[in-house]
Amino acid sequence: MIRRLEHLSYEERLRELLLFSLQKRRLQGGLIAAFQYLKEAYKKDGDRLFNRACCNRTRGNGLY
């Protein structure tokens, strides 16, 4: 631990170090994984994570 921060609470240390909480970092990781799957980076694991809807109502979205 950084000595000058040892008296601060967890939230104050995060703020001082310009870091996000563990909960927000996990959410960000999940969003990154979802984005990569949608861009077909996760072909092998993607079928377990999401179901694609068969629909042509994407308003020009290039994913379908």
PDB file of N, CA, C, O and CB in Angstrom:
ATOM      1  N   MET A   1       0.835  -1.167   0.000  1.00  0.00           N
ATOM      2  CA  MET A   1       0.000   0.000   0.000  1.00  0.00           C
ATOM      3  C   MET A   1       0.889   1.242   0.000  1.00  0.00           C
ATOM      4  O   MET A   1       1.998   1.231   0.535  1.00  0.00           O
ATOM      5  CB  MET A   1      -0.955  -0.009   1.209  1.00  0.00           C
ATOM      6  N   ILE A   2       0.392   2.284  -0.595  1.00  0.00           N
ATOM      7  CA  ILE A   2       1.095   3.553  -0.635  1.00  0.00           C
ATOM      8  C   ILE A   2       0.942   4.232   0.726  1.00  0.00           C
ATOM      9  O   ILE A   2      -0.173   4.406   1.218  1.00  0.00           O
ATOM     10  CB  ILE A   2       0.555   4.461  -1.785  1.00  0.00           C
ATOM     11  N   ARG A   3       2.040   4.605   1.315  1.00  0.00           N
ATOM     12  CA  ARG A   3       2.022   5.118   2.693  1.00  0.00           C
ATOM     13  C   ARG A   3       1.118   6.332   2.881  1.00  0.00           C
ATOM     14  O   ARG A   3       0.412   6.422   3.885  1.00  0.00           O
ATOM     15  CB  ARG A   3       3.418   5.477   3.115  1.00  0.00           C
ATOM     16  N   ARG A   4       1.129   7.236   1.963  1.00  0.00           N
ATOM     17  CA  ARG A   4       0.339   8.455   2.154  1.00  0.00           C
ATOM     18  C   ARG A   4      -1.159   8.199   2.024  1.00  0.00           C
ATOM     19  O   ARG A   4      -1.960   9.075   2.351  1.00  0.00           O
ATOM     20  CB  ARG A   4       0.765   9.513   1.150  1.00  0.00           C
ATOM     21  N   LEU A   5      -1.551   7.019   1.554  1.00  0.00           N
ATOM     22  CA  LEU A   5      -2.967   6.706   1.375  1.00  0.00           C
ATOM     23  C   LEU A   5      -3.504   5.731   2.416  1.00  0.00           C
ATOM     24  O   LEU A   5      -4.697   5.428   2.404  1.00  0.00           O
ATOM     25  CB  LEU A   5      -3.189   6.140   0.005  1.00  0.00           C
ATOM     26  N   GLU A   6      -2.673   5.241   3.301  1.00  0.00           N
ATOM     27  CA  GLU A   6      -3.106   4.179   4.207  1.00  0.00           C
ATOM     28  C   GLU A   6      -4.193   4.606   5.182  1.00  0.00           C
ATOM     29  O   GLU A   6      -4.922   3.754   5.689  1.00  0.00           O
ATOM     30  CB  GLU A   6      -1.936   3.672   4.974  1.00  0.00           C
ATOM     31  N   HIS A   7      -4.322   5.888   5.458  1.00  0.00           N
ATOM     32  CA  HIS A   7      -5.361   6.358   6.380  1.00  0.00           C
ATOM     33  C   HIS A   7      -6.705   6.603   5.689  1.00  0.00           C
ATOM     34  O   HIS A   7      -7.710   6.840   6.360  1.00  0.00           O
ATOM     35  CB  HIS A   7      -4.903   7.633   7.058  1.00  0.00           C
ATOM     36  N   LEU A   8      -6.732   6.549   4.353  1.00  0.00           N
ATOM     37  CA  LEU A   8      -7.953   6.822   3.595  1.00  0.00           C
ATOM     38  C   LEU A   8      -8.812   5.568   3.451  1.00  0.00           C
ATOM     39  O   LEU A   8      -8.309   4.448   3.538  1.00  0.00           O
ATOM     40  CB  LEU A   8      -7.604   7.377   2.214  1.00  0.00           C
ATOM     41  N   SER A   9     -10.094   5.763   3.232  1.00  0.00           N
ATOM     42  CA  SER A   9     -10.999   4.631   2.976  1.00  0.00           C
ATOM     43  C   SER A   9     -10.752   4.100   1.565  1.00  0.00           C
ATOM     44  O   SER A   9     -10.046   4.719   0.769  1.00  0.00           O
ATOM     45  CB  SER A   9     -12.498   5.055   3.151  1.00  0.00           C
ATOM     46  N   TYR A  10     -11.342   2.953   1.273  1.00  0.00           N
ATOM     47  CA  TYR A  10     -11.196   2.318  -0.042  1.00  0.00           C
ATOM     48  C   TYR A  10     -11.650   3.268  -1.153  1.00  0.00           C
ATOM     49  O   TYR A  10     -10.941   3.454  -2.142  1.00  0.00           O
ATOM     50  CB  TYR A  10     -12.008   1.001  -0.100  1.00  0.00           C
ATOM     51  N   GLU A  11     -12.830   3.867  -0.987  1.00  0.00           N
ATOM     52  CA  GLU A  11     -13.369   4.765  -2.002  1.00  0.00           C
ATOM     53  C   GLU A  11     -12.482   5.998  -2.190  1.00  0.00           C
ATOM     54  O   GLU A  11     -12.286   6.460  -3.314  1.00  0.00           O
ATOM     55  CB  GLU A  11     -14.785   5.192  -1.627  1.00  0.00           C
ATOM     56  N   GLU A  12     -11.947   6.527  -1.087  1.00  0.00           N
ATOM     57  CA  GLU A  12     -11.071   7.694  -1.176  1.00  0.00           C
ATOM     58  C   GLU A  12      -9.748   7.358  -1.861  1.00  0.00           C
ATOM     59  O   GLU A  12      -9.218   8.165  -2.625  1.00  0.00           O
ATOM     60  CB  GLU A  12     -10.806   8.257   0.214  1.00  0.00           C
ATOM     61  N   ARG A  13      -9.216   6.163  -1.584  1.00  0.00           N
ATOM     62  CA  ARG A  13      -7.978   5.734  -2.265  1.00  0.00           C
ATOM     63  C   ARG A  13      -8.205   5.593  -3.762  1.00  0.00           C
ATOM     64  O   ARG A  13      -7.371   6.017  -4.561  1.00  0.00           O
ATOM     65  CB  ARG A  13      -7.470   4.398  -1.685  1.00  0.00           C
ATOM     66  N   LEU A  14      -9.326   5.001  -4.142  1.00  0.00           N
ATOM     67  CA  LEU A  14      -9.628   4.870  -5.568  1.00  0.00           C
ATOM     68  C   LEU A  14      -9.713   6.240  -6.232  1.00  0.00           C
ATOM     69  O   LEU A  14      -9.152   6.458  -7.306  1.00  0.00           O
ATOM     70  CB  LEU A  14     -10.942   4.102  -5.772  1.00  0.00           C
ATOM     71  N   ARG A  15     -10.410   7.144  -5.589  1.00  0.00           N
ATOM     72  CA  ARG A  15     -10.556   8.499  -6.129  1.00  0.00           C
ATOM     73  C   ARG A  15      -9.192   9.180  -6.247  1.00  0.00           C
ATOM     74  O   ARG A  15      -8.910   9.825  -7.256  1.00  0.00           O
ATOM     75  CB  ARG A  15     -11.499   9.341  -5.236  1.00  0.00           C
ATOM     76  N   GLU A  16      -8.353   9.044  -5.236  1.00  0.00           N
ATOM     77  CA  GLU A  16      -7.025   9.663  -5.237  1.00  0.00           C
ATOM     78  C   GLU A  16      -6.144   9.100  -6.360  1.00  0.00           C
ATOM     79  O   GLU A  16      -5.367   9.834  -6.971  1.00  0.00           O
ATOM     80  CB  GLU A  16      -6.342   9.450  -3.877  1.00  0.00           C
ATOM     81  N   LEU A  17      -6.271   7.807  -6.624  1.00  0.00           N
ATOM     82  CA  LEU A  17      -5.459   7.149  -7.649  1.00  0.00           C
ATOM     83  C   LEU A  17      -6.118   7.153  -9.024  1.00  0.00           C
ATOM     84  O   LEU A  17      -5.584   6.588  -9.977  1.00  0.00           O
ATOM     85  CB  LEU A  17      -5.170   5.729  -7.238  1.00  0.00           C
ATOM     86  N   LEU A  18      -7.289   7.797  -9.120  1.00  0.00           N
ATOM     87  CA  LEU A  18      -8.040   7.883 -10.377  1.00  0.00           C
ATOM     88  C   LEU A  18      -8.380   6.499 -10.928  1.00  0.00           C
ATOM     89  O   LEU A  18      -8.229   6.245 -12.123  1.00  0.00           O
ATOM     90  CB  LEU A  18      -7.242   8.673 -11.415  1.00  0.00           C
ATOM     91  N   LEU A  19      -8.841   5.606 -10.047  1.00  0.00           N
ATOM     92  CA  LEU A  19      -9.211   4.244 -10.435  1.00  0.00           C
ATOM     93  C   LEU A  19     -10.700   4.028 -10.249  1.00  0.00           C
ATOM     94  O   LEU A  19     -11.339   4.707  -9.446  1.00  0.00           O
ATOM     95  CB  LEU A  19      -8.420   3.212  -9.621  1.00  0.00           C
ATOM     96  N   PHE A  20     -11.258   3.068 -11.003  1.00  0.00           N
ATOM     97  CA  PHE A  20     -12.646   2.675 -10.838  1.00  0.00           C
ATOM     98  C   PHE A  20     -12.739   1.565  -9.797  1.00  0.00           C
ATOM     99  O   PHE A  20     -11.754   0.878  -9.525  1.00  0.00           O
ATOM    100  CB  PHE A  20     -13.254   2.219 -12.183  1.00  0.00           C
ATOM    101  N   SER A  21     -13.916   1.394  -9.222  1.00  0.00           N
ATOM    102  CA  SER A  21     -14.124   0.323  -8.249  1.00  0.00           C
ATOM    103  C   SER A  21     -14.063  -1.035  -8.953  1.00  0.00           C
ATOM    104  O   SER A  21     -14.177  -1.119 -10.176  1.00  0.00           O
ATOM    105  CB  SER A  21     -15.483   0.499  -7.518  1.00  0.00           C
ATOM    106  N   LEU A  22     -13.883  -2.084  -8.168  1.00  0.00           N
ATOM    107  CA  LEU A  22     -13.833  -3.436  -8.722  1.00  0.00           C
ATOM    108  C   LEU A  22     -15.132  -3.764  -9.446  1.00  0.00           C
ATOM    109  O   LEU A  22     -15.099  -4.398 -10.501  1.00  0.00           O
ATOM    110  CB  LEU A  22     -13.568  -4.468  -7.612  1.00  0.00           C
ATOM    111  N   GLN A  23     -16.254  -3.355  -8.915  1.00  0.00           N
ATOM    112  CA  GLN A  23     -17.555  -3.612  -9.548  1.00  0.00           C
ATOM    113  C   GLN A  23     -17.616  -2.967 -10.934  1.00  0.00           C
ATOM    114  O   GLN A  23     -18.079  -3.598 -11.884  1.00  0.00           O
ATOM    115  CB  GLN A  23     -18.708  -3.079  -8.658  1.00  0.00           C
ATOM    116  N   LYS A  24     -17.164  -1.737 -11.063  1.00  0.00           N
ATOM    117  CA  LYS A  24     -17.186  -1.059 -12.361  1.00  0.00           C
ATOM    118  C   LYS A  24     -16.194  -1.686 -13.330  1.00  0.00           C
ATOM    119  O   LYS A  24     -16.464  -1.762 -14.529  1.00  0.00           O
ATOM    120  CB  LYS A  24     -16.879   0.428 -12.190  1.00  0.00           C
ATOM    121  N   ARG A  25     -15.032  -2.140 -12.818  1.00  0.00           N
ATOM    122  CA  ARG A  25     -14.053  -2.786 -13.703  1.00  0.00           C
ATOM    123  C   ARG A  25     -14.586  -4.119 -14.216  1.00  0.00           C
ATOM    124  O   ARG A  25     -14.334  -4.480 -15.365  1.00  0.00           O
ATOM    125  CB  ARG A  25     -12.715  -3.000 -12.967  1.00  0.00           C
ATOM    126  N   ARG A  26     -15.323  -4.859 -13.378  1.00  0.00           N
ATOM    127  CA  ARG A  26     -15.925  -6.118 -13.831  1.00  0.00           C
ATOM    128  C   ARG A  26     -17.000  -5.863 -14.879  1.00  0.00           C
ATOM    129  O   ARG A  26     -17.094  -6.595 -15.864  1.00  0.00           O
ATOM    130  CB  ARG A  26     -16.522  -6.888 -12.643  1.00  0.00           C
ATOM    131  N   LEU A  27     -17.808  -4.831 -14.672  1.00  0.00           N
ATOM    132  CA  LEU A  27     -18.827  -4.471 -15.648  1.00  0.00           C
ATOM    133  C   LEU A  27     -18.177  -4.089 -16.969  1.00  0.00           C
ATOM    134  O   LEU A  27     -18.643  -4.496 -18.033  1.00  0.00           O
ATOM    135  CB  LEU A  27     -19.696  -3.318 -15.126  1.00  0.00           C
ATOM    136  N   GLN A  28     -17.114  -3.318 -16.906  1.00  0.00           N
ATOM    137  CA  GLN A  28     -16.405  -2.923 -18.115  1.00  0.00           C
ATOM    138  C   GLN A  28     -15.864  -4.150 -18.846  1.00  0.00           C
ATOM    139  O   GLN A  28     -15.938  -4.225 -20.072  1.00  0.00           O
ATOM    140  CB  GLN A  28     -15.261  -1.955 -17.775  1.00  0.00           C
ATOM    141  N   GLY A  29     -15.321  -5.113 -18.095  1.00  0.00           N
ATOM    142  CA  GLY A  29     -14.816  -6.339 -18.714  1.00  0.00           C
ATOM    143  C   GLY A  29     -15.917  -7.109 -19.405  1.00  0.00           C
ATOM    144  O   GLY A  29     -15.714  -7.652 -20.491  1.00  0.00           O
ATOM    145  N   GLY A  30     -17.091  -7.161 -18.780  1.00  0.00           N
ATOM    146  CA  GLY A  30     -18.234  -7.831 -19.404  1.00  0.00           C
ATOM    147  C   GLY A  30     -18.690  -7.133 -20.670  1.00  0.00           C
ATOM    148  O   GLY A  30     -19.032  -7.791 -21.653  1.00  0.00           O
ATOM    149  N   LEU A  31     -18.698  -5.818 -20.659  1.00  0.00           N
ATOM    150  CA  LEU A  31     -19.085  -5.064 -21.849  1.00  0.00           C
ATOM    151  C   LEU A  31     -18.077  -5.247 -22.978  1.00  0.00           C
ATOM    152  O   LEU A  31     -18.457  -5.333 -24.145  1.00  0.00           O
ATOM    153  CB  LEU A  31     -19.227  -3.583 -21.512  1.00  0.00           C
ATOM    154  N   ILE A  32     -16.804  -5.306 -22.635  1.00  0.00           N
ATOM    155  CA  ILE A  32     -15.771  -5.549 -23.647  1.00  0.00           C
ATOM    156  C   ILE A  32     -15.945  -6.935 -24.258  1.00  0.00           C
ATOM    157  O   ILE A  32     -15.825  -7.098 -25.472  1.00  0.00           O
ATOM    158  CB  ILE A  32     -14.359  -5.409 -23.033  1.00  0.00           C
ATOM    159  N   ALA A  33     -16.229  -7.938 -23.419  1.00  0.00           N
ATOM    160  CA  ALA A  33     -16.433  -9.301 -23.923  1.00  0.00           C
ATOM    161  C   ALA A  33     -17.645  -9.355 -24.849  1.00  0.00           C
ATOM    162  O   ALA A  33     -17.599 -10.010 -25.889  1.00  0.00           O
ATOM    163  CB  ALA A  33     -16.612 -10.293 -22.752  1.00  0.00           C
ATOM    164  N   ALA A  34     -18.732  -8.670 -24.479  1.00  0.00           N
ATOM    165  CA  ALA A  34     -19.928  -8.648 -25.322  1.00  0.00           C
ATOM    166  C   ALA A  34     -19.620  -7.979 -26.653  1.00  0.00           C
ATOM    167  O   ALA A  34     -20.047  -8.469 -27.698  1.00  0.00           O
ATOM    168  CB  ALA A  34     -21.087  -7.919 -24.611  1.00  0.00           C
ATOM    169  N   PHE A  35     -18.897  -6.882 -26.637  1.00  0.00           N
ATOM    170  CA  PHE A  35     -18.543  -6.191 -27.869  1.00  0.00           C
ATOM    171  C   PHE A  35     -17.684  -7.075 -28.766  1.00  0.00           C
ATOM    172  O   PHE A  35     -17.918  -7.160 -29.972  1.00  0.00           O
ATOM    173  CB  PHE A  35     -17.810  -4.890 -27.555  1.00  0.00           C
ATOM    174  N   GLN A  36     -16.695  -7.730 -28.177  1.00  0.00           N
ATOM    175  CA  GLN A  36     -15.821  -8.594 -28.972  1.00  0.00           C
ATOM    176  C   GLN A  36     -16.598  -9.756 -29.573  1.00  0.00           C
ATOM    177  O   GLN A  36     -16.325 -10.155 -30.705  1.00  0.00           O
ATOM    178  CB  GLN A  36     -14.670  -9.122 -28.115  1.00  0.00           C
ATOM    179  N   TYR A  37     -17.563 -10.308 -28.835  1.00  0.00           N
ATOM    180  CA  TYR A  37     -18.379 -11.375 -29.393  1.00  0.00           C
ATOM    181  C   TYR A  37     -19.175 -10.854 -30.579  1.00  0.00           C
ATOM    182  O   TYR A  37     -19.236 -11.497 -31.626  1.00  0.00           O
ATOM    183  CB  TYR A  37     -19.319 -11.957 -28.326  1.00  0.00           C
ATOM    184  N   LEU A  38     -19.777  -9.699 -30.411  1.00  0.00           N
ATOM    185  CA  LEU A  38     -20.580  -9.147 -31.498  1.00  0.00           C
ATOM    186  C   LEU A  38     -19.741  -8.860 -32.732  1.00  0.00           C
ATOM    187  O   LEU A  38     -20.261  -8.879 -33.848  1.00  0.00           O
ATOM    188  CB  LEU A  38     -21.274  -7.880 -31.044  1.00  0.00           C
ATOM    189  N   LYS A  39     -18.495  -8.603 -32.558  1.00  0.00           N
ATOM    190  CA  LYS A  39     -17.593  -8.408 -33.685  1.00  0.00           C
ATOM    191  C   LYS A  39     -16.966  -9.736 -34.116  1.00  0.00           C
ATOM    192  O   LYS A  39     -16.012  -9.747 -34.894  1.00  0.00           O
ATOM    193  CB  LYS A  39     -16.499  -7.394 -33.323  1.00  0.00           C
ATOM    194  N   GLU A  40     -17.489 -10.835 -33.621  1.00  0.00           N
ATOM    195  CA  GLU A  40     -17.083 -12.205 -33.953  1.00  0.00           C
ATOM    196  C   GLU A  40     -15.642 -12.534 -33.563  1.00  0.00           C
ATOM    197  O   GLU A  40     -14.970 -13.315 -34.237  1.00  0.00           O
ATOM    198  CB  GLU A  40     -17.257 -12.435 -35.425  1.00  0.00           C
ATOM    199  N   ALA A  41     -15.180 -11.936 -32.480  1.00  0.00           N
ATOM    200  CA  ALA A  41     -13.860 -12.269 -31.972  1.00  0.00           C
ATOM    201  C   ALA A  41     -13.917 -13.521 -31.102  1.00  0.00           C
ATOM    202  O   ALA A  41     -12.918 -14.228 -30.967  1.00  0.00           O
ATOM    203  CB  ALA A  41     -13.283 -11.096 -31.179  1.00  0.00           C
ATOM    204  N   TYR A  42     -15.083 -13.801 -30.508  1.00  0.00           N
ATOM    205  CA  TYR A  42     -15.249 -14.951 -29.630  1.00  0.00           C
ATOM    206  C   TYR A  42     -16.123 -16.005 -30.283  1.00  0.00           C
ATOM    207  O   TYR A  42     -17.168 -16.355 -29.735  1.00  0.00           O
ATOM    208  CB  TYR A  42     -15.846 -14.525 -28.295  1.00  0.00           C
ATOM    209  N   LYS A  43     -15.735 -16.508 -31.406  1.00  0.00           N
ATOM    210  CA  LYS A  43     -16.570 -17.473 -32.123  1.00  0.00           C
ATOM    211  C   LYS A  43     -16.804 -18.752 -31.330  1.00  0.00           C
ATOM    212  O   LYS A  43     -17.921 -19.268 -31.323  1.00  0.00           O
ATOM    213  CB  LYS A  43     -15.938 -17.814 -33.452  1.00  0.00           C
ATOM    214  N   LYS A  44     -15.786 -19.273 -30.667  1.00  0.00           N
ATOM    215  CA  LYS A  44     -15.943 -20.572 -30.005  1.00  0.00           C
ATOM    216  C   LYS A  44     -16.770 -20.482 -28.729  1.00  0.00           C
ATOM    217  O   LYS A  44     -17.538 -21.401 -28.444  1.00  0.00           O
ATOM    218  CB  LYS A  44     -14.584 -21.157 -29.684  1.00  0.00           C
ATOM    219  N   ASP A  45     -16.642 -19.408 -27.947  1.00  0.00           N
ATOM    220  CA  ASP A  45     -17.379 -19.282 -26.694  1.00  0.00           C
ATOM    221  C   ASP A  45     -18.667 -18.495 -26.837  1.00  0.00           C
ATOM    222  O   ASP A  45     -19.501 -18.505 -25.931  1.00  0.00           O
ATOM    223  CB  ASP A  45     -16.516 -18.635 -25.661  1.00  0.00           C
ATOM    224  N   GLY A  46     -18.837 -17.831 -27.930  1.00  0.00           N
ATOM    225  CA  GLY A  46     -19.974 -16.940 -28.086  1.00  0.00           C
ATOM    226  C   GLY A  46     -21.319 -17.624 -28.054  1.00  0.00           C
ATOM    227  O   GLY A  46     -22.284 -17.040 -27.561  1.00  0.00           O
ATOM    228  N   ASP A  47     -21.421 -18.827 -28.554  1.00  0.00           N
ATOM    229  CA  ASP A  47     -22.703 -19.520 -28.585  1.00  0.00           C
ATOM    230  C   ASP A  47     -23.227 -19.802 -27.186  1.00  0.00           C
ATOM    231  O   ASP A  47     -24.439 -19.900 -26.992  1.00  0.00           O
ATOM    232  CB  ASP A  47     -22.577 -20.815 -29.359  1.00  0.00           C
ATOM    233  N   ARG A  48     -22.353 -19.933 -26.223  1.00  0.00           N
ATOM    234  CA  ARG A  48     -22.791 -20.166 -24.845  1.00  0.00           C
ATOM    235  C   ARG A  48     -23.225 -18.880 -24.166  1.00  0.00           C
ATOM    236  O   ARG A  48     -23.992 -18.920 -23.205  1.00  0.00           O
ATOM    237  CB  ARG A  48     -21.680 -20.820 -24.041  1.00  0.00           C
ATOM    238  N   LEU A  49     -22.746 -17.731 -24.652  1.00  0.00           N
ATOM    239  CA  LEU A  49     -23.004 -16.463 -23.981  1.00  0.00           C
ATOM    240  C   LEU A  49     -24.296 -15.785 -24.428  1.00  0.00           C
ATOM    241  O   LEU A  49     -25.037 -15.261 -23.597  1.00  0.00           O
ATOM    242  CB  LEU A  49     -21.857 -15.537 -24.211  1.00  0.00           C
ATOM    243  N   PHE A  50     -24.573 -15.788 -25.732  1.00  0.00           N
ATOM    244  CA  PHE A  50     -25.684 -15.021 -26.266  1.00  0.00           C
ATOM    245  C   PHE A  50     -26.450 -15.818 -27.316  1.00  0.00           C
ATOM    246  O   PHE A  50     -25.935 -16.774 -27.897  1.00  0.00           O
ATOM    247  CB  PHE A  50     -25.183 -13.713 -26.861  1.00  0.00           C
ATOM    248  N   ASN A  51     -27.680 -15.405 -27.543  1.00  0.00           N
ATOM    249  CA  ASN A  51     -28.486 -15.916 -28.652  1.00  0.00           C
ATOM    250  C   ASN A  51     -28.771 -14.756 -29.583  1.00  0.00           C
ATOM    251  O   ASN A  51     -29.242 -13.704 -29.149  1.00  0.00           O
ATOM    252  CB  ASN A  51     -29.816 -16.582 -28.148  1.00  0.00           C
ATOM    253  N   ARG A  52     -28.488 -14.945 -30.867  1.00  0.00           N
ATOM    254  CA  ARG A  52     -28.796 -13.906 -31.843  1.00  0.00           C
ATOM    255  C   ARG A  52     -30.238 -14.038 -32.285  1.00  0.00           C
ATOM    256  O   ARG A  52     -30.722 -15.141 -32.535  1.00  0.00           O
ATOM    257  CB  ARG A  52     -27.849 -13.986 -33.055  1.00  0.00           C
ATOM    258  N   ALA A  53     -30.913 -12.923 -32.380  1.00  0.00           N
ATOM    259  CA  ALA A  53     -32.287 -12.917 -32.866  1.00  0.00           C
ATOM    260  C   ALA A  53     -32.275 -12.921 -34.384  1.00  0.00           C
ATOM    261  O   ALA A  53     -31.503 -12.194 -35.008  1.00  0.00           O
ATOM    262  CB  ALA A  53     -33.068 -11.695 -32.325  1.00  0.00           C
ATOM    263  N   CYS A  54     -33.118 -13.725 -34.963  1.00  0.00           N
ATOM    264  CA  CYS A  54     -33.252 -13.760 -36.423  1.00  0.00           C
ATOM    265  C   CYS A  54     -34.246 -12.673 -36.818  1.00  0.00           C
ATOM    266  O   CYS A  54     -35.461 -12.864 -36.752  1.00  0.00           O
ATOM    267  CB  CYS A  54     -33.723 -15.181 -36.934  1.00  0.00           C
ATOM    268  N   CYS A  55     -33.726 -11.580 -37.210  1.00  0.00           N
ATOM    269  CA  CYS A  55     -34.586 -10.438 -37.519  1.00  0.00           C
ATOM    270  C   CYS A  55     -33.822  -9.522 -38.466  1.00  0.00           C
ATOM    271  O   CYS A  55     -32.601  -9.400 -38.376  1.00  0.00           O
ATOM    272  CB  CYS A  55     -35.022  -9.672 -36.216  1.00  0.00           C
ATOM    273  N   ASN A  56     -34.550  -8.881 -39.375  1.00  0.00           N
ATOM    274  CA  ASN A  56     -33.889  -7.965 -40.300  1.00  0.00           C
ATOM    275  C   ASN A  56     -34.201  -6.506 -39.959  1.00  0.00           C
ATOM    276  O   ASN A  56     -34.087  -5.634 -40.820  1.00  0.00           O
ATOM    277  CB  ASN A  56     -34.314  -8.270 -41.739  1.00  0.00           C
ATOM    278  N   ARG A  57     -34.587  -6.240 -38.734  1.00  0.00           N
ATOM    279  CA  ARG A  57     -34.922  -4.884 -38.310  1.00  0.00           C
ATOM    280  C   ARG A  57     -33.715  -4.225 -37.644  1.00  0.00           C
ATOM    281  O   ARG A  57     -33.821  -3.782 -36.501  1.00  0.00           O
ATOM    282  CB  ARG A  57     -36.128  -4.899 -37.346  1.00  0.00           C
ATOM    283  N   THR A  58     -32.586  -4.150 -38.319  1.00  0.00           N
ATOM    284  CA  THR A  58     -31.384  -3.598 -37.705  1.00  0.00           C
ATOM    285  C   THR A  58     -31.070  -2.184 -38.180  1.00  0.00           C
ATOM    286  O   THR A  58     -30.057  -1.616 -37.772  1.00  0.00           O
ATOM    287  CB  THR A  58     -30.212  -4.493 -37.990  1.00  0.00           C
ATOM    288  N   ARG A  59     -31.910  -1.604 -39.027  1.00  0.00           N
ATOM    289  CA  ARG A  59     -31.729  -0.242 -39.509  1.00  0.00           C
ATOM    290  C   ARG A  59     -30.346  -0.014 -40.115  1.00  0.00           C
ATOM    291  O   ARG A  59     -29.710   1.006 -39.853  1.00  0.00           O
ATOM    292  CB  ARG A  59     -31.957   0.733 -38.383  1.00  0.00           C
ATOM    293  N   GLY A  60     -29.894  -0.947 -40.908  1.00  0.00           N
ATOM    294  CA  GLY A  60     -28.627  -0.778 -41.570  1.00  0.00           C
ATOM    295  C   GLY A  60     -27.414  -1.206 -40.779  1.00  0.00           C
ATOM    296  O   GLY A  60     -26.285  -0.957 -41.203  1.00  0.00           O
ATOM    297  N   ASN A  61     -27.617  -1.848 -39.630  1.00  0.00           N
ATOM    298  CA  ASN A  61     -26.504  -2.320 -38.834  1.00  0.00           C
ATOM    299  C   ASN A  61     -25.752  -3.402 -39.615  1.00  0.00           C
ATOM    300  O   ASN A  61     -26.374  -4.325 -40.141  1.00  0.00           O
ATOM    301  CB  ASN A  61     -26.996  -2.860 -37.464  1.00  0.00           C
ATOM    302  N   GLY A  62     -24.438  -3.298 -39.695  1.00  0.00           N
ATOM    303  CA  GLY A  62     -23.648  -4.219 -40.499  1.00  0.00           C
ATOM    304  C   GLY A  62     -23.381  -5.564 -39.856  1.00  0.00           C
ATOM    305  O   GLY A  62     -22.673  -6.382 -40.443  1.00  0.00           O
ATOM    306  N   LEU A  63     -23.924  -5.834 -38.657  1.00  0.00           N
ATOM    307  CA  LEU A  63     -23.644  -7.110 -37.998  1.00  0.00           C
ATOM    308  C   LEU A  63     -24.420  -8.265 -38.599  1.00  0.00           C
ATOM    309  O   LEU A  63     -24.034  -9.419 -38.409  1.00  0.00           O
ATOM    310  CB  LEU A  63     -23.957  -7.009 -36.532  1.00  0.00           C
ATOM    311  N   TYR A  64     -25.493  -8.000 -39.313  1.00  0.00           N
ATOM    312  CA  TYR A  64     -26.298  -9.087 -39.897  1.00  0.00           C
ATOM    313  C   TYR A  64     -26.201  -9.100 -41.379  1.00  0.00           C
ATOM    314  O   TYR A  64     -26.814  -9.946 -42.030  1.00  0.00           O
ATOM    315  CB  TYR A  64     -27.742  -8.969 -39.494  1.00  0.00           C
TER     316      TYR A  64
END
